[in-house]
Amino acid sequence: MPDYATLSKTIASLTEGEDDPVALMATVTCEVHHSDARFDWTGFYRVTGPQMLKIGPYQGGHGCLQIPFSRGVCGAAARTGQVQLVSDVDAFPGHIACANSTRSELVLPVFDSAGQVIAVFDIDSDQPDAFTQVDADALAAILRDVFSGP
């Protein structure tokens, strides 16, 4: 498990003063992806139109280019504004297999300062049941700090 306190401080230091969402997403993705071997694919899907997500900065193999809010784990996070902690992707109704190696997934909605969902942060693992509530809570706090401020 990552040292989330250190990871949070590192990301805060690297992103201080930056307001470009893509630059922020690229930095967060890189730091989170390399913080833990469980993280097989790490990246953002950006809200680019009504009920549509498109691939943003990521680390790992290819990702799906577009995901409607109505499909998959990422769509559920965008649609509901709630964290999706999925221990077995095969048991998630409507899961989209962007990579056949994915066994579990953690997807967090990303909000701007006005409380609007602007993206989702998707972390896939090739291990079943790889993520915990501790991961979800720590990463949600990091995303809040970076994208919506205090």
Residue pairs with C-beta under 8 A, 6 or more apart in sequence:
1 36
1 132
1 134
1 135
2 32
2 35
2 36
2 138
3 35
4 134
4 138
4 139
4 142
7 31
7 32
7 35
7 138
7 142
8 138
8 141
8 142
8 145
10 31
11 27
11 28
11 31
11 32
11 142
11 145
11 146
12 145
12 146
14 27
14 31
15 23
15 24
15 27
15 28
15 146
18 24
18 27
21 46
21 118
21 119
21 147
22 56
22 57
24 146
24 147
25 43
25 44
25 46
25 56
25 57
25 119
26 57
28 44
28 121
28 142
28 143
28 146
29 42
29 43
29 44
29 57
29 58
29 59
30 59
32 39
32 42
32 121
32 123
32 139
32 142
33 39
33 42
33 59
33 60
34 59
38 125
38 127
38 130
38 131
39 123
39 124
39 125
40 60
40 99
40 101
40 102
40 124
40 125
40 126
40 127
41 58
41 59
41 60
41 61
41 63
41 98
41 99
41 102
41 122
41 123
41 124
42 58
42 59
42 60
42 121
42 122
42 123
42 124
43 55
43 56
43 57
43 58
43 59
43 60
43 63
43 121
43 122
44 55
44 56
44 57
44 58
44 110
44 119
44 120
44 121
44 122
45 53
45 54
45 55
45 56
45 63
45 67
45 74
45 78
45 119
45 120
45 122
46 53
46 54
46 55
46 56
46 118
46 119
47 53
47 78
47 117
47 118
47 119
48 54
51 68
51 69
51 70
51 79
52 66
52 67
52 68
52 69
53 66
53 67
53 68
53 69
53 74
53 75
53 78
53 119
53 120
54 65
54 66
54 67
55 63
55 64
55 65
55 66
56 119
60 99
60 124
61 99
61 101
62 98
62 99
63 98
63 99
63 122
64 96
64 98
67 74
67 75
67 96
68 75
69 75
69 78
69 79
70 79
71 94
71 96
72 92
72 94
72 95
72 96
73 84
73 86
73 89
73 92
73 95
73 96
73 105
73 107
73 122
74 84
74 96
74 107
74 120
74 122
75 94
75 96
76 82
76 84
76 107
77 83
77 84
77 107
77 108
77 109
77 120
78 109
78 117
78 120
80 109
81 109
81 111
81 117
82 109
83 106
83 107
83 108
83 109
83 136
83 140
84 105
84 106
84 107
84 108
85 106
85 131
85 132
85 133
85 136
86 92
86 95
86 104
86 105
86 106
86 107
87 104
87 128
87 129
87 130
87 131
88 103
88 104
88 128
88 129
89 95
89 97
89 102
89 103
89 104
89 105
92 105
98 124
99 124
101 126
102 124
102 125
102 126
103 125
103 126
103 127
103 128
103 130
104 124
104 125
104 127
104 128
104 129
104 130
104 131
105 122
105 123
105 124
105 125
105 131
106 122
106 123
106 130
106 131
106 135
106 136
106 139
107 120
107 121
107 122
107 123
108 120
108 121
108 136
108 139
108 140
108 143
109 117
109 119
109 120
110 117
110 118
110 119
110 120
110 121
110 143
110 147
111 117
111 118
111 143
111 144
111 147
111 148
112 118
112 147
112 148
113 147
113 148
113 149
115 148
118 147
121 139
121 143
123 131
123 135
123 139
125 131
